[in-house]
Amino acid sequence: MAVCEILSVGTELLLGDILNTDTRYLSRALASMGISVLRHSTVGDNRERLAAELKNSLERSDIIITSGGLGPTTDDLTKEVCCEVMGFELQEDSSIVEEIRSYFKSKNADMPENNKKQALIPVGGTVFKNNHGTAPGLAIEKDGKCIIMLPGPPSELEPMFEESVRDFLSKYSDGVIASHTINIIGAGESAVALELGDMFDGENPTVAPYAKQGEVQLRVTAKADTTDEADKMCEPIIKDICSRLGAIVYGVDAGNIESRVVSLLVQNKKTIACAESCTAGYIAKRITDIAGASSVFGCGIVSYSNDIKMKILGVSEETLRAHGAVSEQTAKEMALGALKVSGADIAIASTGIAGPGSSCNKEAGLSFVAVATNNFIHVQKIETGHKNDREYNRYVTASRALNLARLVLEGKIK
């Protein structure tokens, strides 16, 4: 089985100026082909360090995929160093010069002379056409080793991989990998592991837990000759996990909780509204991030002050005086108020202390979320334990509020 490494090239990556999404994309694409990724590495625009990294990688792995460093400037060194390490000569390809010239012409610009550098091609190598930029991709093979060089911009790398590189790599694949994600809200990673501990020792399929912000994901992965066969191997494992965990599973390959909620609202022809205090519009933002939300989202009310809670949502002054803004009673009245104001089928509300620091003798990380329909109301208390992490507290509170809506739509709370 071929083993692969991904080597990202660029000083800007080391400085944190650019988020490296290429590695994530390539890892997923290679896994789907049954090619194992052994290591991710990043190196700056330095000839000696890049050469040393390539030599080390070639000792460990069969395939090295680089991203970046194929531009026209002097600090774009990837192609030159890869060819030096593998013993390939570079030669200008006149047809590629014309392709680059045509690209610039399509942009109503003249091709700078230094772009000819991108038309230097390793003699005996493979060229991958770049339909979205000027730098062609390249592959060189020797003594059972392969280096594939791809441009850094995701808008160029991803289509190039799908249009050309995937087929080129098929000869190195001895199967396909199917992977499915089980999405969980309502239990921590340790609790999930305790319930499913006997399932984590399998070799094919495998089950692996991943902790996310306020939720847990389980990745079920299988390898087989075809995608259909791998999917069929995953199916009984997924079914068993969902059966054991019950209502805390909000989906399989669902993406995120807001996607699941919008999907359920559309399926059930229901509308939703929200009233938010500590999350300050975060719930509404996450709902409307999803395409199609306009058909199911009524309104969002950010009632940060007690005055607005009373005037717009109808929270009683007596409730606020007796229990405070951060309370089960206030969350209930906020949800009922949003239901009345919007005319929606479902309303969710949030109130809490995002932090840092406590308020009214209540610790940061404490919140209450409520869901209301015309028939019932349900409240949940949340204690995140993250007293100094404002963003975490807001995100988790929003997730829990959305999850209450999901449970109502699935008929799991009534």
C-alpha positions in Angstrom: 0.0 0.0 0.0 1.4 3.4 -1.0 2.2 5.8 1.8 2.0 9.5 1.3 3.2 12.8 2.9 1.9 16.3 2.3 4.5 19.1 2.3 3.2 22.6 2.4 5.7 25.3 1.2 5.6 29.0 2.1 7.0 31.2 4.8 3.5 32.9 5.1 2.2 29.6 6.4 4.8 29.4 9.2 4.0 33.0 10.1 0.3 32.2 10.4 -0.6 34.8 7.7 -2.5 32.2 5.7 -4.8 29.4 6.9 -3.6 26.2 5.3 -6.7 24.5 4.0 -4.8 22.6 1.3 -3.6 19.9 3.7 -7.1 19.2 5.0 -8.5 18.9 1.5 -5.7 16.7 0.2 -5.8 14.4 3.3 -9.5 13.8 2.8 -9.1 13.3 -1.0 -6.3 10.8 -0.5 -8.1 8.9 2.2 -11.1 8.5 -0.1 -8.7 6.8 -2.5 -7.2 4.4 0.0 -3.9 6.2 0.1 -2.6 6.6 3.6 -1.2 9.9 4.7 1.7 9.4 7.0 2.7 13.0 7.8 2.0 16.7 7.3 4.9 19.1 7.2 5.4 22.8 6.5 8.6 24.5 5.4 9.4 28.1 4.5 10.8 29.5 1.3 14.3 28.3 2.0 16.2 26.1 -0.5 18.3 24.1 2.0 15.5 23.4 4.4 13.1 22.4 1.7 15.7 20.0 0.2 16.4 18.5 3.6 12.6 18.0 4.2 12.1 16.4 0.8 15.0 13.9 1.3 13.6 12.9 4.7 10.1 12.5 3.3 11.4 10.3 0.4 13.1 8.0 2.9 9.8 7.4 4.7 7.2 7.5 2.0 6.3 6.6 -1.6 4.5 9.7 -2.6 5.2 13.4 -1.6 2.6 16.0 -2.5 3.7 19.6 -2.2 1.5 22.6 -2.3 2.8 26.1 -3.0 6.0 27.6 -4.3 5.2 27.3 -8.0 4.9 31.0 -8.6 7.0 33.3 -10.8 9.1 35.0 -8.2 12.6 34.1 -7.0 11.4 32.8 -3.6 9.1 30.2 -5.4 11.6 27.3 -5.2 9.5 24.1 -5.0 9.9 23.0 -8.6 13.6 23.6 -8.8 14.4 21.9 -5.4 12.1 18.9 -6.1 13.9 18.3 -9.5 17.3 18.7 -7.9 16.5 16.2 -5.2 15.1 13.7 -7.7 17.7 14.3 -10.5 15.4 15.9 -13.1 16.4 18.6 -15.6 14.1 21.6 -16.3 13.3 22.8 -19.8 11.0 25.6 -21.0 7.9 24.4 -22.7 6.8 26.9 -25.4 3.2 25.7 -25.5 2.9 26.4 -21.7 4.3 29.8 -22.3 1.5 30.5 -24.8 -1.1 29.1 -22.4 0.1 31.5 -19.7 0.2 34.4 -22.1 -3.4 33.6 -23.1 -4.4 33.5 -19.5 -3.2 37.0 -19.0 -4.8 38.1 -22.2 -8.1 36.9 -21.0 -7.6 39.2 -18.0 -6.8 42.1 -20.4 -3.2 42.1 -19.2 0.2 41.5 -20.6 2.2 38.5 -19.3 5.2 39.6 -17.2 8.4 38.0 -18.4 9.1 36.3 -15.0 6.0 34.2 -15.6 8.0 32.2 -18.1 9.6 30.6 -15.0 6.3 28.7 -14.6 6.7 27.1 -18.0 9.9 25.3 -16.9 9.0 21.6 -17.0 10.9 18.6 -15.8 12.1 16.5 -18.7 10.3 13.2 -18.5 7.8 14.5 -15.9 4.0 14.8 -16.1 2.2 18.1 -16.5 -1.2 18.9 -14.9 -3.0 21.7 -16.7 -4.1 24.7 -14.6 -7.5 25.8 -15.8 -7.8 28.4 -13.0 -4.3 30.0 -12.9 -0.9 30.2 -14.4 1.2 27.6 -12.6 0.8 24.1 -14.0 1.0 21.1 -11.6 3.8 18.6 -12.1 4.7 15.0 -11.2 8.1 13.3 -11.3 8.6 9.6 -10.7 11.9 7.7 -10.1 12.9 4.5 -8.4 9.4 3.8 -7.0 9.1 7.3 -5.6 6.8 10.1 -6.7 6.7 13.8 -6.1 3.6 15.7 -7.1 3.8 19.5 -7.1 0.6 21.6 -6.9 -0.1 25.3 -6.8 -0.9 26.7 -3.3 -4.2 28.7 -3.9 -7.1 26.3 -3.1 -9.0 27.7 -6.1 -6.3 26.2 -8.3 -5.2 23.2 -6.3 -8.6 21.6 -5.7 -9.9 21.6 -9.3 -6.5 20.5 -10.5 -6.6 17.5 -8.2 -10.1 16.5 -9.2 -9.5 17.1 -13.0 -6.1 15.4 -13.3 -4.3 14.3 -10.2 -6.9 11.9 -8.9 -6.7 9.8 -12.0 -2.9 10.0 -12.0 -2.8 8.6 -8.5 -5.2 5.8 -9.1 -2.3 3.4 -9.9 -1.0 3.9 -6.3 -4.4 3.0 -4.7 -5.2 -0.5 -3.6 -8.8 0.3 -2.5 -11.1 3.1 -1.4 -11.9 4.4 2.1 -15.4 5.5 3.2 -15.7 7.6 6.2 -18.9 8.8 8.0 -19.3 11.2 10.9 -21.8 10.7 13.7 -22.8 14.0 15.3 -23.5 14.2 19.0 -24.7 16.9 21.4 -25.6 16.2 25.1 -22.6 14.1 26.3 -18.9 14.6 26.6 -16.2 12.6 24.9 -15.5 10.6 28.1 -19.1 9.6 28.5 -19.4 8.6 24.9 -16.2 6.6 25.2 -17.5 4.8 28.3 -20.7 3.8 26.5 -18.9 2.7 23.3 -15.5 1.6 24.5 -15.7 -1.9 23.1 -16.1 -0.4 19.6 -12.8 1.5 19.5 -10.5 -1.5 19.0 -11.8 -2.5 15.5 -9.4 -2.5 12.6 -11.8 -2.3 9.7 -14.1 -0.6 10.2 -12.6 1.7 12.8 -14.4 4.1 15.2 -12.6 7.2 16.5 -14.0 10.0 18.7 -13.2 13.7 18.2 -14.1 16.4 20.7 -15.5 19.6 19.1 -16.8 22.8 20.7 -19.7 21.6 22.8 -20.2 18.4 21.0 -18.6 15.1 20.0 -18.0 13.5 16.7 -17.5 9.8 16.0 -15.7 8.9 12.7 -16.6 5.5 11.3 -14.1 4.5 8.6 -13.8 1.4 6.4 -11.6 0.3 3.6 -12.7 -1.9 0.7 -12.3 -2.4 -3.0 -15.3 -0.1 -3.8 -17.1 2.7 -2.2 -20.3 0.7 -2.0 -18.6 -2.1 -0.2 -16.9 0.3 2.3 -20.2 2.0 3.0 -21.9 -1.3 3.6 -19.2 -2.2 6.1 -19.9 1.1 8.0 -23.7 0.7 8.0 -24.1 -1.8 10.9 -21.5 0.0 13.1 -23.3 3.3 12.6 -26.7 1.7 13.3 -25.4 0.1 16.5 -23.9 3.4 17.7 -27.0 5.4 17.0 -29.1 2.8 18.8 -26.8 2.9 21.9 -26.6 6.6 22.2 -30.2 7.5 21.3 -31.4 11.1 21.3 -28.0 12.7 21.8 -27.2 11.7 18.1 -28.4 14.6 16.0 -27.3 13.2 12.7 -24.9 11.2 10.5 -22.8 13.3 8.2 -25.1 16.2 9.3 -22.4 18.8 9.1 -23.5 20.9 12.1 -26.5 21.3 14.3 -27.8 24.4 12.5 -27.8 22.5 9.2 -29.8 19.7 10.8 -32.4 22.1 12.3 -33.0 24.0 9.0 -33.3 20.6 7.2 -35.9 19.5 9.7 -37.8 22.8 9.6 -38.0 22.5 5.8 -39.1 18.8 6.0 -41.8 19.6 8.6 -42.9 22.9 7.0 -42.3 24.7 10.2 -40.9 28.2 11.0 -38.7 29.2 13.9 -37.8 32.4 15.8 -35.4 33.2 18.5 -34.9 35.6 21.4 -31.3 36.0 22.6 -29.5 37.7 25.4 -26.1 36.3 26.1 -25.7 34.9 22.6 -26.5 38.3 21.1 -27.7 37.1 17.7 -25.4 34.1 17.4 -28.3 31.6 17.1 -29.9 33.7 14.4 -26.6 34.1 12.6 -26.0 30.3 12.6 -29.5 29.5 11.3 -29.2 32.1 8.5 -25.7 30.8 7.5 -27.6 27.8 6.0 -28.9 28.1 2.5 -32.7 27.9 2.4 -33.1 29.4 5.9 -35.2 32.3 4.6 -38.1 29.9 4.1 -38.1 28.8 7.8 -36.7 31.7 9.8 -39.1 34.3 11.1 -37.1 36.7 13.2 -34.4 37.1 15.8 -34.7 39.4 18.8 -31.5 40.4 20.6 -32.9 41.4 24.0 -29.6 42.2 25.9 -31.2 44.6 28.3 -33.9 43.9 30.8 -35.9 46.8 29.4 -36.1 45.2 26.0 -36.9 41.8 27.5 -39.9 43.5 29.1 -41.0 45.8 26.3 -40.7 43.5 23.3 -40.8 40.0 24.7 -43.2 40.6 27.5 -40.9 39.2 30.3 -42.5 40.4 33.5 -40.8 42.8 35.8 -41.7 40.5 38.7 -39.9 37.6 37.1 -36.7 39.7 36.6 -36.9 41.0 40.2 -37.5 37.6 41.8 -35.3 35.4 39.7 -33.0 37.6 37.6 -32.3 37.8 33.9 -30.2 34.6 34.0 -32.9 32.1 35.2 -35.2 29.4 34.0 -38.2 31.6 34.5 -36.8 34.4 32.3 -35.7 32.0 29.5 -39.3 30.6 29.4 -40.9 34.0 29.1 -38.4 35.1 26.5 -39.2 32.0 24.4 -43.0 32.6 24.8 -42.5 36.2 23.9 -40.6 35.4 20.7 -43.4 32.9 19.8 -46.0 35.5 20.2 -44.2 38.3 18.4 -43.1 36.2 15.4 -46.1 33.9 14.9 -43.5 31.1 14.3 -44.2 27.5 15.1 -41.2 27.1 17.3 -39.2 29.7 19.4 -35.9 29.3 21.2 -34.4 31.6 23.7 -31.0 32.0 25.5 -30.0 33.9 28.6 -26.8 33.5 30.5 -23.4 34.9 31.6 -20.8 34.6 28.8 -18.0 35.9 30.9 -15.3 36.4 31.8 -16.2 37.1 35.4 -19.4 36.4 37.3 -22.5 38.5 37.6 -25.3 38.7 40.2 -23.6 35.9 42.2 -23.7 33.6 39.2 -20.6 32.2 37.5 -19.7 32.7 33.9 -20.6 29.7 31.8 -24.1 29.5 33.4 -27.0 29.8 30.9 -30.5 28.7 30.3 -32.0 27.9 27.0 -35.7 27.4 26.3 -37.9 26.1 23.5 -41.5 26.9 23.1 -44.4 25.8 20.9 -48.1 26.5 21.2 -48.5 23.3 23.2 -45.5 23.2 25.6 -42.3 24.8 26.8 -39.0 23.2 27.9 -36.0 24.7 29.6 -32.4 23.4 30.0 -29.7 24.6 32.3 -26.2 24.7 31.0 -23.0 25.0 33.0 -20.0 24.9 30.7 -17.3 25.2 33.3 -15.4 27.7 31.1 -15.5 30.8 33.2 -13.0 32.8 31.2 -13.9 31.7 27.6 -16.6 34.1 26.4 -16.6 32.7 22.8 -16.9 29.1 23.9 -19.8 29.9 26.3 -21.7 31.8 23.6 -21.1 29.1 21.0 -22.1 26.2 23.3 -25.2 28.0 24.5 -26.3 28.6 20.9 -25.7 25.0 20.0 -27.8 23.7 23.0 -30.7 26.1 22.0 -30.6 24.8 18.5 -30.4 21.2 19.8 -33.7 21.8 21.7 -35.3 22.9 18.5 -34.0 19.7 16.9 -35.4 17.5 19.6 -38.9 19.1 19.2 -38.8 18.7 15.5 -37.9 15.0 15.9 -40.6 14.5 18.4 -38.1 13.5 21.1 -39.4 16.1 23.6 -43.1 17.1 23.7 
